[in-house]
Amino acid sequence: MTAELVRGQNHPLPHPRLDIRVSAGAPVVAAVTLSGEDGRVPGAEWVAHPAQPALPGVEVSRQATAGHLLAVDLNAVPSSVHRVAVVLALPSGPGFPVRFGAVAAPFLSVGAPDGPGAASYTITGLESEAAVVALEFYRRHGAWKVRAVGQGYAGGLAACLADQGLDRAGELAAAVHEAVAPGLPRTAGTPPVRTAEVRRGATAAATAGEPGPAADHGPAASASNTGPQTAEPEAPPQPAARRYGGPVDYTHPRRRSAAPQPPPAVPPAAPGRPPVPVAGDATGWSMEERLYNQVWGMFEDLARTTAAYRSAVDFAGSRLGRELDRALSDPRSRLAGTGDAAREAARARHDELTGRAREVLDRDLDQLAAESEVVEPALPPAFARWDSPVWRHYRVPTETPMALRLGDLHLPERPGLRIPMLVRLPLERGLWVDSGRTPSERAAAPEEAPARALAMDTAVAHATRLLAAHPAGEFTVRVIDPAGTAARSLAPLARSGVLDEPPAAGASGVSAVLATLTRRVDLVQMAVRGDAADALPPDLDTAQQLLVVSDFPHGFDDRAVTQLRYLADEGPAVGVHLLMVADREDASAYGPVLDPLWRSLLRITPVPDDHLADPWVQHVWTYEPPAFPEYADMLGPVLAKVAQARRIRRR
């Protein structure tokens, strides 16, 4: 059936060629804007509107009318385009409404040409706004998705275009209104708005299921012939997360061919208020998958709304600079008071634009904060914070979850709004807990022991969560502690009995563990390639293996380092994973030989640090690790249940 979206919700697209049907309670102008990876519209030639109705892959109506049919071919838009936004605006003319709050809510439907609708969206909650970004189509790992935006602008089309970074937005808005003005007298007899119920009866049966993401999850490939009639902006350099992390597969490992369970019904919002957030309000085959998709949607929403705000602030600052330069270069500004008045007017316009952008940002962040308050208590143990009540009632699972929480992420615009950082299971990359310190930390506390101990505590918390997320006996933890300095941090693992053997110490212990795991990787690789799983030795532990390495590179010679690099490269594909506690500066004696190792691991820190970047707008995110008070009281009880389940399974 057709997915009825609420504000902020996204949905996969069934086909790159789309028809977008618009039904409004009054004549509206429809436009489509194209923007790059930074979220900005480079120029007026990147906007399809009634005076310029066709661009590569986009076609809009030449009239202002209550019903529109827009055509979009996402495979034909320029390769530098990462966002396609559908904009609706009220025309300026006598006898026509000046705000959306005075007319019925606009309704949009998206689907394949001559096919059933895949998603629909009714834009509610508009009051004084005269223009609105209704929908946006955006690239996500090589595939396109649609998001219900519903962001309105009281300043009309000009304010909407300016918020997307378009220079001379007012001039383009005036040209659009001028283009539709001759046809406005003929729109008096337009039909009333068609609701979702009427449209569902007028369309064919909806699709039975939601298609999964496209097979190619890598960076979007160029599928267009020519772009708008201007030079396309150069593609930005790939962020480190994309260069070294490889493609991310978001399909569920146990996904069935049946249709996904629909998201729960969203309670109706009060007039003029945003929709009431609901936990699990996303598509998926289970509540776990719906929550996982919802968390990712919250992360994307926070990234994009912050990018829009920063873009608006940058635009306001650059415009202020140009206006001040113009005022200073004008000889008339030397007259008494003239220059001061021009500068004050420019600053007032700057403050007005940034103030409006901040209002929109705060509105979006408040909605995300409300959603976070609803979603956080509903998360299962693998996704939940350590201080969540679900850990008090923890039971060893019978199936491996989709993902694991490593901490939280936030941006400086709203530090209190934390988004769970989820990584997919099984781990595609090893983890590196950085025990190094910044220069300011070294100056404040010359002793290195507290920093290393905190890093090891964090590693034990992550290892415990990994053990707790897997069924009994399907995950084994091995520990290398060459000098025995991590005994205090490792005590919860040792006391509980989840370790099959004590932590390896000394050069001989390091060599023995690495040789065992290297042999396991070699044997499983040969068995997989030869399709001979039955030929594996009976003493081989086929459970997934996690190797926790304390205080690397102390105790490692050249041979051990080579074996560790081999495990980092080849291990994840056959169920051998690394969790290292290391200071890269301490490993500098090995020179560049370890650079591939660092790049292959996901760096996390035992203290908050802003070292992660998203692949869309390249925000620098602050990573917030689990705090020691959160998990200090939980490690023992959780590990005891894991150890008991392992003993029962081995009987």
BELDACOR-V321085 format. One record per residue. RES is the residue in one small letter. SS is DSSP state (alpha for helix, beta for strand, coil for the rest). PSI is psi as a letter, one per 20 degrees, with the letter a starting at -180 (NA if undefined). Layout:
BEGIN
RES/SS/PSI + RES/SS/PSI
END
This chain:
BEGIN
m/coil/r + t/coil/p + a/beta/p + e/beta/o + l/beta/q + v/coil/r + r/coil/p + g/coil/i + q/coil/q + n/beta/r + h/beta/q + p/beta/q + l/coil/p + p/coil/i + h/coil/q + p/coil/h + r/beta/p + l/beta/q + d/beta/p + i/beta/o + r/beta/p + v/beta/p + s/beta/p + a/beta/r + g/beta/j + a/beta/r + p/beta/p + v/beta/q + v/beta/p + a/beta/p + a/beta/r + v/beta/p + t/beta/q + l/beta/p + s/beta/q + g/coil/a + e/coil/h + d/coil/i + g/coil/j + r/coil/q + v/coil/o + p/coil/h + g/coil/r + a/alpha/h + e/alpha/i + w/alpha/j + v/beta/p + a/beta/p + h/beta/r + p/coil/h + a/coil/i + q/beta/m + p/coil/i + a/beta/p + l/beta/r + p/coil/o + g/coil/j + v/beta/p + e/beta/p + v/coil/r + s/coil/q + r/coil/i + q/coil/r + a/coil/o + t/beta/r + a/beta/i + g/beta/p + h/beta/q + l/beta/o + l/beta/q + a/beta/p + v/beta/p + d/beta/o + l/coil/h + n/coil/i + a/coil/i + v/coil/q + p/coil/q + s/coil/h + s/coil/i + v/coil/p + h/coil/i + r/beta/p + v/beta/o + a/beta/p + v/beta/p + v/beta/p + l/beta/p + a/beta/q + l/beta/p + p/coil/q + s/coil/o + g/coil/q + p/coil/p + g/coil/i + f/coil/q + p/coil/q + v/coil/i + r/coil/q + f/alpha/h + g/alpha/i + a/alpha/i + v/coil/r + a/coil/q + a/coil/p + p/coil/q + f/beta/p + l/beta/q + s/beta/p + v/beta/p + g/beta/r + a/coil/q + p/coil/p + d/coil/k + g/coil/r + p/coil/q + g/beta/p + a/beta/h + a/beta/q + s/beta/r + y/beta/p + t/beta/p + i/coil/n + t/coil/r + g/coil/j + l/coil/q + e/coil/e + s/coil/j + e/coil/q + a/coil/i + a/beta/q + v/beta/p + v/beta/o + a/beta/g + l/beta/q + e/beta/q + f/beta/p + y/beta/q + r/beta/p + r/beta/o + h/coil/l + g/coil/i + a/beta/q + w/beta/q + k/beta/q + v/beta/q + r/beta/p + a/beta/o + v/beta/f + g/beta/k + q/beta/o + g/beta/r + y/beta/o + a/coil/h + g/coil/j + g/alpha/b + l/alpha/h + a/alpha/g + a/alpha/h + c/alpha/g + l/alpha/h + a/alpha/h + d/alpha/h + q/coil/j + g/coil/j + l/coil/p + d/coil/q + r/coil/l + a/alpha/h + g/alpha/h + e/alpha/g + l/alpha/g + a/alpha/g + a/alpha/h + a/alpha/h + v/alpha/g + h/alpha/h + e/alpha/h + a/alpha/h + v/alpha/i + a/alpha/g + p/coil/h + g/coil/i + l/alpha/h + p/alpha/h + r/alpha/i + t/alpha/j + a/coil/h + g/coil/k + t/coil/q + p/coil/r + p/coil/r + v/coil/q + r/coil/p + t/coil/r + a/alpha/h + e/alpha/g + v/alpha/g + r/alpha/h + r/alpha/h + g/alpha/h + a/alpha/i + t/coil/r + a/coil/r + a/coil/q + a/coil/r + t/coil/q + a/coil/h + g/coil/r + e/coil/p + p/coil/q + g/coil/r + p/coil/q + a/coil/q + a/coil/h + d/coil/o + h/coil/j + g/coil/a + p/coil/q + a/coil/p + a/coil/q + s/coil/p + a/coil/j + s/coil/r + n/coil/g + t/coil/q + g/coil/a + p/coil/r + q/coil/m + t/coil/r + a/coil/p + e/coil/q + p/coil/q + e/coil/q + a/coil/p + p/coil/q + p/coil/q + q/coil/p + p/coil/r + a/alpha/h + a/alpha/h + r/alpha/h + r/alpha/g + y/alpha/h + g/alpha/h + g/coil/r + p/coil/q + v/coil/p + d/coil/o + y/coil/j + t/coil/q + h/coil/p + p/coil/h + r/coil/k + r/coil/p + r/coil/r + s/coil/i + a/coil/r + a/coil/q + p/coil/q + q/beta/p + p/coil/q + p/coil/q + p/coil/q + a/coil/p + v/coil/p + p/coil/q + p/coil/p + a/coil/q + a/coil/q + p/coil/p + g/coil/j + r/coil/q + p/coil/r + p/coil/q + v/coil/p + p/coil/q + v/coil/p + a/coil/p + g/coil/j + d/coil/m + a/coil/r + t/coil/q + g/beta/r + w/coil/i + s/coil/r + m/alpha/h + e/alpha/g + e/alpha/h + r/alpha/g + l/alpha/h + y/alpha/g + n/alpha/h + q/alpha/g + v/alpha/g + w/alpha/h + g/alpha/h + m/alpha/g + f/alpha/g + e/alpha/g + d/alpha/g + l/alpha/g + a/alpha/g + r/alpha/g + t/alpha/h + t/alpha/h + a/alpha/g + a/alpha/g + y/alpha/g + r/alpha/h + s/alpha/g + a/alpha/g + v/alpha/g + d/alpha/g + f/alpha/g + a/alpha/h + g/alpha/g + s/alpha/h + r/alpha/h + l/alpha/g + g/alpha/g + r/alpha/g + e/alpha/h + l/alpha/h + d/alpha/g + r/alpha/g + a/alpha/h + l/alpha/h + s/alpha/i + d/coil/p + p/alpha/h + r/alpha/i + s/alpha/i + r/alpha/i + l/coil/q + a/coil/o + g/coil/i + t/alpha/g + g/alpha/g + d/alpha/g + a/alpha/g + a/alpha/g + r/alpha/g + e/alpha/h + a/alpha/h + a/alpha/g + r/alpha/h + a/alpha/g + r/alpha/h + h/alpha/g + d/alpha/h + e/alpha/g + l/alpha/g + t/alpha/h + g/alpha/g + r/alpha/g + a/alpha/h + r/alpha/h + e/alpha/g + v/alpha/g + l/alpha/g + d/alpha/h + r/alpha/g + d/alpha/g + l/alpha/h + d/alpha/g + q/alpha/g + l/alpha/h + a/alpha/g + a/alpha/h + e/alpha/h + s/alpha/h + e/alpha/h + v/alpha/h + v/alpha/g + e/alpha/g + p/coil/i + a/coil/i + l/coil/q + p/coil/r + p/coil/g + a/coil/h + f/coil/i + a/coil/q + r/coil/q + w/coil/h + d/coil/j + s/coil/q + p/alpha/i + v/alpha/h + w/alpha/h + r/alpha/h + h/alpha/k + y/coil/p + r/coil/q + v/coil/p + p/coil/r + t/coil/i + e/coil/q + t/coil/p + p/coil/r + m/coil/h + a/beta/r + l/beta/q + r/beta/p + l/beta/i + g/beta/b + d/beta/r + l/beta/q + h/beta/r + l/coil/q + p/alpha/h + e/alpha/h + r/alpha/m + p/coil/h + g/coil/i + l/coil/o + r/coil/p + i/beta/p + p/beta/p + m/beta/o + l/beta/p + v/beta/q + r/beta/q + l/coil/q + p/coil/q + l/coil/p + e/coil/i + r/coil/q + g/beta/r + l/beta/q + w/beta/o + v/beta/o + d/beta/o + s/coil/j + g/coil/r + r/coil/q + t/coil/r + p/alpha/h + s/alpha/h + e/alpha/h + r/alpha/h + a/alpha/h + a/alpha/h + a/coil/n + p/coil/h + e/coil/p + e/coil/i + a/alpha/g + p/alpha/g + a/alpha/g + r/alpha/h + a/alpha/g + l/alpha/h + a/alpha/g + m/alpha/h + d/alpha/g + t/alpha/g + a/alpha/g + v/alpha/h + a/alpha/g + h/alpha/h + a/alpha/h + t/alpha/g + r/alpha/h + l/alpha/g + l/alpha/g + a/alpha/h + a/alpha/i + h/coil/q + p/coil/q + a/coil/p + g/coil/i + e/coil/j + f/beta/p + t/beta/p + v/beta/p + r/beta/q + v/beta/p + i/beta/o + d/coil/n + p/coil/g + a/coil/j + g/coil/k + t/coil/i + a/coil/j + a/alpha/g + r/alpha/g + s/alpha/h + l/alpha/i + a/alpha/g + p/alpha/h + l/alpha/g + a/alpha/g + r/alpha/h + s/alpha/h + g/coil/j + v/coil/i + l/coil/p + d/coil/h + e/coil/q + p/coil/r + p/coil/p + a/beta/p + a/coil/q + g/alpha/r + a/alpha/h + s/alpha/h + g/alpha/g + v/alpha/g + s/alpha/g + a/alpha/g + v/alpha/g + l/alpha/h + a/alpha/g + t/alpha/g + l/alpha/h + t/alpha/g + r/alpha/g + r/alpha/g + v/alpha/g + d/alpha/g + l/alpha/g + v/alpha/h + q/alpha/g + m/alpha/h + a/alpha/h + v/alpha/g + r/alpha/h + g/coil/j + d/coil/l + a/coil/l + a/alpha/h + d/alpha/i + a/alpha/i + l/coil/q + p/coil/q + p/coil/h + d/coil/j + l/coil/p + d/coil/o + t/coil/i + a/coil/q + q/beta/q + q/beta/p + l/beta/p + l/beta/o + v/beta/o + v/beta/p + s/beta/p + d/beta/l + f/beta/q + p/coil/j + h/coil/p + g/coil/j + f/coil/p + d/coil/a + d/alpha/g + r/alpha/g + a/alpha/h + v/alpha/g + t/alpha/g + q/alpha/h + l/alpha/g + r/alpha/h + y/alpha/g + l/alpha/h + a/alpha/h + d/alpha/g + e/alpha/i + g/coil/g + p/alpha/h + a/alpha/h + v/alpha/k + g/coil/k + v/beta/p + h/beta/q + l/beta/q + l/beta/n + m/beta/q + v/beta/o + a/beta/q + d/coil/o + r/coil/h + e/coil/h + d/alpha/h + a/alpha/j + s/alpha/h + a/alpha/h + y/alpha/i + g/alpha/b + p/alpha/i + v/alpha/h + l/alpha/i + d/alpha/g + p/alpha/h + l/alpha/g + w/alpha/g + r/alpha/h + s/alpha/i + l/beta/q + l/beta/o + r/beta/p + i/beta/r + t/beta/q + p/coil/i + v/coil/q + p/coil/p + d/beta/q + d/beta/m + h/beta/j + l/beta/q + a/beta/q + d/coil/q + p/coil/i + w/coil/f + v/coil/j + q/coil/k + h/coil/q + v/beta/o + w/beta/q + t/beta/p + y/beta/p + e/beta/o + p/beta/r + p/coil/p + a/coil/q + f/alpha/g + p/alpha/h + e/alpha/g + y/alpha/i + a/coil/g + d/coil/i + m/alpha/h + l/alpha/g + g/alpha/g + p/alpha/h + v/alpha/g + l/alpha/h + a/alpha/g + k/alpha/h + v/alpha/g + a/alpha/g + q/alpha/g + a/alpha/h + r/alpha/g + r/alpha/g + i/alpha/h + r/alpha/h + r/alpha/i + r/coil/NA
END
